[in-house]
Amino acid sequence: MTDSTLVFKGQGHAGRRLVVNFGVYSGREATEAEIYRLAQSLLDELGSVEIVAERRYEVAADVEATVHQVYVEVPQTSVGQELIERLAKATPPALAGYAISGVETTDGTKLLFDDESWLLFRQSGTEPMLRIYSEATSVEKSNGLLAAGEGLARQ
């Protein structure tokens, strides 16, 4: 009933959630100072976080437990958003050896090519991930664009 893993990921209301099973190992609730230190240590990577500390009572026929957990809510918008905004503002002249002829920003950032091929970067509406789509005049070109797009996302 109680997960004894120290830190695990889950789905929260704002996107991704890190769960810290604080009380399982310390036998007490996290102090405000500990929560603020955790937040400060995450700010460089995440920009902003929401932290919730709670006391949960888990009861079953054969066990009763008080669990002290700290949730770190990581906004879904952080996944790939920087890349999407960067490509919209400073579009490279070419990608995978193909000249970029235009950009659309209706649903993410869509790079357009002269032969009506395109590469789209957008955040998933249902999962905390960046999705990359391509349509091209050949399978080889589509695969090349997708590989180049994945390379940009991993930078």
N, CA, C and O of each residue as an XYZ file, in Angstrom:
620
protein
N       0.815     -1.203      0.000
C       0.000      0.000      0.000
C       0.856      1.264      0.000
O       0.523      2.232     -0.684
N       1.940      1.269      0.747
C       2.834      2.416      0.806
C       4.060      2.134     -0.037
O       4.718      1.112      0.153
N       4.380      3.033     -0.975
C       5.560      2.872     -1.819
C       6.767      3.349     -1.026
O       6.813      4.503     -0.599
N       7.747      2.469     -0.827
C       8.909      2.842     -0.015
C      10.038      3.438     -0.839
O      11.105      3.713     -0.289
N       9.845      3.649     -2.140
C      10.850      4.304     -2.968
C      11.011      5.735     -2.475
O      10.019      6.406     -2.190
N      12.251      6.210     -2.373
C      12.475      7.561     -1.863
C      11.889      8.624     -2.779
O      11.158      9.499     -2.315
N      12.196      8.564     -4.080
C      11.676      9.548     -5.038
C      11.179      8.793     -6.261
O      11.864      7.910     -6.776
N       9.983      9.143     -6.722
C       9.480      8.559     -7.954
C       8.682      9.608     -8.695
O       8.278     10.618     -8.117
N       8.453      9.365     -9.997
C       7.717     10.340    -10.785
C       6.286      9.871    -10.969
O       5.984      8.679    -10.925
N       5.423     10.840    -11.176
C       4.017     10.559    -11.405
C       3.409     11.672    -12.218
O       4.122     12.517    -12.760
N       2.096     11.677    -12.308
C       1.375     12.704    -13.052
C       0.672     13.605    -12.051
O      -0.078     13.125    -11.201
N       0.907     14.899    -12.146
C       0.266     15.859    -11.261
C      -0.705     16.738    -12.014
O      -0.914     16.558    -13.214
N      -1.307     17.697    -11.309
C      -2.297     18.571    -11.951
C      -1.668     19.533    -12.940
O      -2.340     19.984    -13.867
N      -0.391     19.861    -12.765
C       0.263     20.833    -13.648
C       1.156     20.182    -14.692
O       1.747     20.874    -15.521
N       1.260     18.887    -14.663
C       2.153     18.192    -15.590
C       2.812     17.032    -14.889
O       2.130     16.147    -14.372
N       4.129     17.022    -14.863
C       4.863     15.951    -14.199
C       4.921     16.217    -12.702
O       4.828     17.362    -12.260
N       5.076     15.150    -11.929
C       5.158     15.278    -10.478
C       6.285     14.384     -9.980
O       6.370     13.214    -10.355
N       7.139     14.931     -9.144
C       8.116     14.133     -8.414
C       7.568     13.965     -7.010
O       7.149     14.941     -6.388
N       7.565     12.744     -6.502
C       7.061     12.469     -5.164
C       8.237     12.053     -4.304
O       8.960     11.116     -4.640
N       8.428     12.750     -3.193
C       9.491     12.433     -2.251
C       8.828     11.835     -1.020
O       8.088     12.522     -0.316
N       9.090     10.556     -0.757
C       8.545      9.894      0.430
C       9.394     10.264      1.631
O      10.206      9.470      2.107
N       9.199     11.452      2.100
C      10.041     11.997      3.158
C       9.907     11.219      4.461
O      10.908     10.819      5.055
N       8.690     11.009      4.899
C       8.454     10.393      6.201
C       8.828      8.934      6.298
O       9.109      8.448      7.394
N       8.840      8.213      5.179
C       9.196      6.797      5.200
C      10.600      6.606      5.772
O      10.867      5.618      6.456
N      11.491      7.550      5.490
C      12.877      7.421      5.929
C      13.213      8.263      7.158
O      14.110      7.911      7.923
N      12.505      9.364      7.349
C      12.846     10.232      8.476
C      11.906     10.061      9.659
O      12.265     10.400     10.786
N      10.702      9.538      9.417
C       9.738      9.359     10.503
C       9.085     10.650     10.947
O       8.471     10.701     12.013
N       9.209     11.697     10.142
C       8.615     12.992     10.490
C       8.267     13.749      9.225
O       8.641     13.337      8.127
N       7.558     14.846      9.372
C       7.229     15.696      8.232
C       8.438     16.534      7.841
O       9.332     16.764      8.656
N       8.463     16.986      6.608
C       9.519     17.892      6.154
C       9.295     19.272      6.778
O       8.160     19.733      6.894
N      10.367     19.911      7.169
C      10.250     21.267      7.720
C      10.167     22.281      6.587
O      10.510     21.972      5.446
N       9.718     23.480      6.897
C       9.675     24.546      5.874
C      11.057     24.797      5.301
O      11.198     24.985      4.092
N      12.076     24.802      6.141
C      13.441     25.044      5.665
C      13.862     23.970      4.672
O      14.495     24.282      3.663
N      13.523     22.708      4.938
C      13.878     21.623      4.016
C      13.141     21.762      2.688
O      13.709     21.492      1.630
N      11.894     22.179      2.741
C      11.116     22.368      1.514
C      11.694     23.524      0.703
O      11.819     23.417     -0.517
N      12.049     24.625      1.360
C      12.649     25.757      0.639
C      14.005     25.382      0.041
O      14.319     25.811     -1.069
N      14.809     24.598      0.746
C      16.097     24.145      0.192
C      15.876     23.266     -1.033
O      16.606     23.378     -2.018
N      14.884     22.401     -0.979
C      14.552     21.561     -2.135
C      14.150     22.442     -3.313
O      14.608     22.222     -4.435
N      13.309     23.425     -3.074
C      12.870     24.329     -4.147
C      14.053     25.075     -4.748
O      14.179     25.146     -5.970
N      14.911     25.627     -3.916
C      16.070     26.378     -4.411
C      16.986     25.488     -5.240
O      17.553     25.947     -6.233
N      17.142     24.225     -4.853
C      18.023     23.332     -5.601
C      17.453     22.974     -6.976
O      18.204     22.573     -7.865
N      16.134     23.115     -7.162
C      15.497     22.778     -8.429
C      15.330     23.964     -9.376
O      15.106     23.770    -10.570
N      15.436     25.183     -8.863
C      15.140     26.364     -9.673
C      16.047     26.534    -10.880
O      15.578     26.965    -11.934
N      17.328     26.212    -10.764
C      18.231     26.362    -11.902
C      17.805     25.494    -13.079
O      17.936     25.902    -14.234
N      17.293     24.293    -12.790
C      16.882     23.370    -13.845
C      15.474     23.643    -14.352
O      15.216     23.503    -15.547
N      14.558     24.029    -13.470
C      13.148     24.072    -13.834
C      12.568     25.472    -14.004
O      11.519     25.621    -14.632
N      13.205     26.482    -13.475
C      12.674     27.842    -13.589
C      11.649     28.169    -12.526
O      11.747     29.213    -11.882
N      10.663     27.301    -12.324
C       9.687     27.473    -11.249
C       9.134     26.110    -10.879
O       9.071     25.210    -11.716
N       8.741     25.959     -9.642
C       8.159     24.708     -9.160
C       7.053     25.017     -8.165
O       7.016     26.098     -7.578
N       6.173     24.081     -7.986
C       5.168     24.136     -6.928
C       5.430     22.929     -6.048
O       5.522     21.806     -6.544
N       5.552     23.151     -4.745
C       5.824     22.052     -3.822
C       4.669     21.946     -2.840
O       4.251     22.939     -2.243
N       4.158     20.731     -2.679
C       3.062     20.460     -1.755
C       3.556     19.433     -0.753
O       4.058     18.379     -1.145
N       3.420     19.723      0.532
C       3.761     18.763      1.579
C       2.445     18.302      2.199
O       1.591     19.117      2.550
N       2.294     16.976      2.330
C       1.040     16.479      2.889
C       1.272     15.295      3.802
O       2.283     14.598      3.709
N       0.322     15.088      4.677
C       0.303     13.928      5.558
C      -0.864     13.064      5.081
O      -2.009     13.514      5.042
N      -0.559     11.829      4.721
C      -1.587     10.907      4.232
C      -1.743      9.769      5.221
O      -0.768      9.284      5.796
N      -2.970      9.356      5.406
C      -3.267      8.220      6.265
C      -3.730      7.082      5.364
O      -4.774      7.174      4.718
N      -2.951      6.020      5.327
C      -3.284      4.869      4.506
C      -3.669      3.719      5.432
O      -2.900      3.328      6.310
N      -4.881      3.181      5.219
C      -5.414      2.164      6.111
C      -5.924      0.989      5.281
O      -6.628      1.171      4.288
N      -5.560     -0.207      5.702
C      -6.067     -1.444      5.121
C      -6.332     -2.397      6.281
O      -6.043     -2.069      7.432
N      -6.877     -3.566      5.985
C      -7.215     -4.516      7.037
C      -6.006     -4.923      7.874
O      -6.132     -5.180      9.071
N      -4.835     -4.980      7.243
C      -3.655     -5.471      7.951
C      -2.571     -4.416      8.198
O      -1.498     -4.745      8.704
N      -2.835     -3.170      7.853
C      -1.802     -2.146      8.034
C      -2.426     -0.759      8.177
O      -3.445     -0.446      7.561
N      -1.796      0.043      8.989
C      -2.127      1.468      9.089
C      -0.822      2.227      8.974
O       0.180      1.856      9.585
N      -0.837      3.290      8.190
C       0.399      4.047      8.012
C       0.086      5.525      7.864
O      -0.899      5.905      7.232
N       0.920      6.339      8.444
C       0.897      7.771      8.205
C       2.093      8.052      7.313
O       3.232      7.771      7.685
N       1.836      8.604      6.143
C       2.885      8.833      5.170
C       3.049     10.334      4.974
O       2.081     11.040      4.694
N       4.263     10.811      5.120
C       4.577     12.207      4.877
C       5.244     12.288      3.505
O       6.339     11.762      3.305
N       4.574     12.951      2.565
C       5.121     13.057      1.220
C       5.250     14.520      0.826
O       4.485     15.377      1.269
N       6.234     14.777     -0.014
C       6.438     16.089     -0.607
C       6.306     15.905     -2.111
O       7.025     15.104     -2.709
N       5.383     16.651     -2.726
C       5.194     16.593     -4.173
C       5.846     17.813     -4.793
O       5.643     18.933     -4.324
N       6.619     17.609     -5.830
C       7.174     18.711     -6.613
C       6.444     18.693     -7.948
O       6.641     17.785     -8.756
N       5.602     19.695     -8.181
C       4.856     19.788     -9.427
C       5.725     20.503    -10.454
O       6.149     21.637    -10.231
N       5.990     19.846    -11.569
C       6.807     20.401    -12.643
C       5.868     20.770    -13.781
O       5.251     19.882    -14.371
N       5.739     22.060    -14.110
C       4.785     22.462    -15.146
C       5.047     21.767    -16.473
O       6.194     21.648    -16.904
N       3.981     21.309    -17.118
C       4.107     20.634    -18.406
C       4.673     21.564    -19.461
O       5.331     21.104    -20.395
N       4.437     22.845    -19.337
C       4.910     23.778    -20.352
C       6.423     23.809    -20.454
O       6.961     24.310    -21.441
N       7.121     23.285    -19.457
C       8.575     23.306    -19.522
C       9.129     22.294    -20.527
O      10.278     22.418    -20.952
N       8.335     21.301    -20.912
C       8.816     20.252    -21.803
C       8.835     20.750    -23.237
O       7.785     20.841    -23.874
N      10.010     21.072    -23.751
C      10.160     21.485    -25.135
C       9.748     22.908    -25.449
O       9.957     23.372    -26.570
N       9.162     23.618    -24.481
C       8.664     24.955    -24.760
C       9.778     25.906    -25.177
O       9.585     26.732    -26.069
N      10.916     25.798    -24.555
C      12.039     26.672    -24.905
C      12.447     26.484    -26.364
O      12.682     27.461    -27.075
N      12.532     25.233    -26.810
C      12.890     24.948    -28.200
C      11.827     25.491    -29.151
O      12.171     26.103    -30.162
N      10.557     25.285    -28.856
C       9.465     25.765    -29.699
C       9.534     27.281    -29.854
O       9.404     27.797    -30.964
N       9.736     27.994    -28.757
C       9.821     29.456    -28.793
C      11.080     29.923    -29.516
O      11.041     30.891    -30.276
N      12.198     29.235    -29.279
C      13.464     29.621    -29.914
C      13.385     29.467    -31.429
O      13.842     30.343    -32.164
N      12.810     28.362    -31.902
C      12.700     28.144    -33.346
C      11.767     29.163    -33.996
O      11.995     29.579    -35.132
N      10.721     29.564    -33.281
C       9.786     30.560    -33.830
C      10.451     31.929    -33.956
O      10.183     32.663    -34.907
N      11.320     32.278    -32.998
C      11.958     33.598    -32.988
C      13.217     33.657    -33.845
O      13.479     34.659    -34.509
N      13.990     32.579    -33.827
C      15.275     32.567    -34.544
C      15.360     31.288    -35.367
O      16.067     30.347    -35.006
N      14.643     31.269    -36.458
C      14.603     30.087    -37.318
C      15.918     29.937    -38.071
O      16.392     30.897    -38.679
N      16.511     28.756    -38.040
C      17.745     28.561    -38.809
C      17.438     28.623    -40.309
O      16.307     28.352    -40.711
N      18.403     28.967    -41.123
C      18.156     29.051    -42.569
C      17.908     27.687    -43.216
O      17.245     27.601    -44.250
N      18.436     26.628    -42.610
C      18.276     25.290    -43.187
C      18.292     24.254    -42.066
O      18.760     24.514    -40.958
N      17.766     23.074    -42.389
C      17.782     21.958    -41.452
C      17.963     20.677    -42.265
O      17.266     20.462    -43.257
N      18.887     19.842    -41.847
C      19.192     18.576    -42.528
C      19.560     18.803    -43.990
O      19.333     17.936    -44.834
N      20.124     19.964    -44.284
C      20.533     20.263    -45.653
C      19.434     20.832    -46.530
O      19.659     21.038    -47.723
N      18.258     21.092    -45.987
C      17.130     21.625    -46.753
C      16.826     23.050    -46.288
O      16.722     23.311    -45.089
N      16.683     23.971    -47.249
C      16.397     25.369    -46.924
C      14.999     25.493    -46.321
O      14.042     24.896    -46.814
N      14.899     26.274    -45.251
C      13.605     26.540    -44.614
C      13.004     27.762    -45.285
O      13.630     28.820    -45.336
N      11.785     27.615    -45.802
C      11.154     28.712    -46.547
C      10.141     29.498    -45.727
O       9.722     30.576    -46.149
N       9.738     28.990    -44.569
C       8.769     29.698    -43.760
C       8.532     29.007    -42.425
O       9.019     27.905    -42.175
N       7.763     29.696    -41.568
C       7.449     29.179    -40.236
C       5.989     29.472    -39.939
O       5.503     30.566    -40.228
N       5.291     28.510    -39.369
C       3.932     28.710    -38.853
C       3.951     28.415    -37.358
O       4.624     27.485    -36.913
N       3.211     29.208    -36.583
C       3.211     29.022    -35.131
C       1.807     28.811    -34.572
O       1.548     29.149    -33.417
N       0.907     28.264    -35.363
C      -0.462     28.049    -34.907
C      -0.542     26.989    -33.809
O      -1.216     27.198    -32.800
N       0.130     25.867    -33.989
C       0.080     24.758    -33.035
C       1.492     24.245    -32.804
O       1.846     23.159    -33.264
N       2.300     25.024    -32.090
C       3.712     24.715    -31.942
C       4.497     25.530    -32.948
O       4.086     26.635    -33.303
N       5.606     25.011    -33.408
C       6.401     25.669    -34.443
C       6.577     24.696    -35.600
O       7.135     23.610    -35.443
N       6.089     25.110    -36.761
C       6.146     24.281    -37.970
C       7.109     24.925    -38.950
O       6.899     26.052    -39.398
N       8.174     24.191    -39.280
C       9.152     24.659    -40.255
C       8.704     24.190    -41.634
O       8.430     23.007    -41.833
N       8.629     25.118    -42.583
C       8.149     24.818    -43.932
C       9.322     24.794    -44.912
O      10.271     25.567    -44.782
N       9.240     23.895    -45.895
C      10.285     23.758    -46.900
C       9.684     24.000    -48.286
O       8.475     23.859    -48.467
N      10.513     24.363    -49.259
C      10.062     24.753    -50.603
C       9.181     23.718    -51.302
O       8.289     24.091    -52.064
N       9.410     22.440    -51.060
C       8.661     21.390    -51.769
C       7.396     20.947    -51.013
O       6.883     19.855    -51.257
N       6.899     21.785    -50.104
C       5.710     21.541    -49.276
C       5.947     20.520    -48.172
O       4.991     20.084    -47.530
N       7.192     20.128    -47.934
C       7.529     19.307    -46.779
C       7.482     20.203    -45.542
O       7.590     21.424    -45.655
N       7.323     19.602    -44.370
C       7.327     20.381    -43.134
C       7.773     19.520    -41.958
O       7.760     18.290    -42.020
N       8.172     20.208    -40.874
C       8.571     19.583    -39.616
C       7.917     20.383    -38.502
O       8.113     21.595    -38.412
N       7.140     19.716    -37.649
C       6.376     20.385    -36.593
C       6.880     19.973    -35.223
O       7.047     18.786    -34.945
N       7.123     20.959    -34.366
C       7.477     20.747    -32.962
C       6.296     21.250    -32.137
O       5.910     22.414    -32.252
N       5.723     20.384    -31.310
C       4.627     20.831    -30.457
C       4.614     20.011    -29.173
O       5.070     18.869    -29.131
N       4.079     20.631    -28.134
C       3.919     19.921    -26.876
C       2.703     19.019    -26.977
O       1.702     19.380    -27.595
N       2.792     17.849    -26.372
C       1.646     16.957    -26.315
C       0.566     17.602    -25.463
O       0.867     18.267    -24.471
N      -0.669     17.413    -25.838
C      -1.781     17.911    -25.035
C      -2.171     16.956    -23.931
O      -2.951     17.324    -23.053
N      -1.651     15.739    -23.948
C      -2.047     14.736    -22.967
C      -0.905     14.181    -22.126
O      -1.142     13.541    -21.102
N       0.330     14.423    -22.551
C       1.483     13.892    -21.833
C       2.566     14.959    -21.748
O       2.629     15.838    -22.608
N       3.416     14.900    -20.735
C       4.493     15.883    -20.620
C       5.655     15.544    -21.545
O       6.707     15.091    -21.094
N       5.456     15.766    -22.850
C       6.519     15.462    -23.806
C       6.417     16.370    -25.021
O       5.360     16.922    -25.328
N       7.530     16.505    -25.691
C       7.601     17.226    -26.955
C       7.353     16.231    -28.069
O       7.961     15.161    -28.089
N       6.473     16.566    -28.992
C       6.201     15.707    -30.138
C       6.802     16.369    -31.380
O       6.757     17.591    -31.526
N       7.361     15.553    -32.266
C       7.945     16.045    -33.513
C       7.305     15.271    -34.656
O       7.364     14.042    -34.693
N       6.692     15.998    -35.588
C       6.022     15.388    -36.737
C       6.671     15.878    -38.016
O       7.227     16.975    -38.064
N       6.594     15.043    -39.067
C       7.145     15.437    -40.350
C       6.269     14.912    -41.470
O       5.685     13.833    -41.376
N       6.191     15.698    -42.530
C       5.608     15.239    -43.780
C       6.558     15.719    -44.863
O       6.960     16.882    -44.887
N       6.910     14.803    -45.760
C       7.900     15.156    -46.786
C       7.593     14.422    -48.085
O       6.728     13.548    -48.143
N       8.319     14.798    -49.110
C       8.125     14.220    -50.438
C       8.721     12.825    -50.568
O       8.470     12.135    -51.556
N       9.502     12.405    -49.586
C      10.048     11.041    -49.589
C      10.242     10.579    -48.148
O      10.350     11.390    -47.229
N      10.284      9.274    -47.972
C      10.518      8.702    -46.647
C      11.900      9.107    -46.147
O      12.075      9.401    -44.964
N      12.876      9.121    -47.046
C      14.240      9.483    -46.655
C      14.300     10.914    -46.138
O      14.951     11.189    -45.130
N      13.614     11.831    -46.837
C      13.636     13.218    -46.393
C      12.906     13.356    -45.057
O      13.375     14.064    -44.166
N      11.777     12.693    -44.915
C      11.035     12.749    -43.658
C      11.889     12.225    -42.507
O      11.954     12.853    -41.451
N      12.540     11.091    -42.700
C      13.408     10.534    -41.661
C      14.572     11.464    -41.340
O      14.946     11.610    -40.176
N      15.145     12.092    -42.357
C      16.241     13.047    -42.137
C      15.783     14.253    -41.342
O      16.488     14.713    -40.444
N      14.594     14.774    -41.667
C      14.056     15.917    -40.924
C      13.755     15.538    -39.472
O      14.057     16.297    -38.552
N      13.158     14.361    -39.273
C      12.866     13.904    -37.910
C      14.149     13.728    -37.095
O      14.198     14.115    -35.928
N      15.178     13.150    -37.699
C      16.452     12.978    -37.003
C      17.070     14.317    -36.634
O      17.587     14.483    -35.529
N      17.018     15.277    -37.558
C      17.547     16.620    -37.275
C      16.723     17.301    -36.185
O      17.273     17.973    -35.313
N      15.401     17.126    -36.237
C      14.538     17.700    -35.207
C      14.812     17.110    -33.837
O      14.840     17.833    -32.841
N      15.014     15.808    -33.783
C      15.347     15.165    -32.507
C      16.687     15.670    -31.994
O      16.864     15.861    -30.791
N      17.637     15.888    -32.914
C      18.937     16.440    -32.509
C      18.783     17.824    -31.886
O      19.431     18.130    -30.886
N      17.931     18.657    -32.470
C      17.684     19.988    -31.889
C      17.056     19.868    -30.494
O      17.420     20.603    -29.576
N      16.120     18.943    -30.349
C      15.436     18.775    -29.069
C      16.377     18.283    -27.977
O      16.183     18.601    -26.804
N      17.374     17.526    -28.342
C      18.298     16.974    -27.340
C      19.425     17.933    -26.961
O      20.185     17.658    -26.033
N      19.538     19.056    -27.672
C      20.619     20.025    -27.367
C      20.364     20.708    -26.062
O      21.157     21.550    -25.641
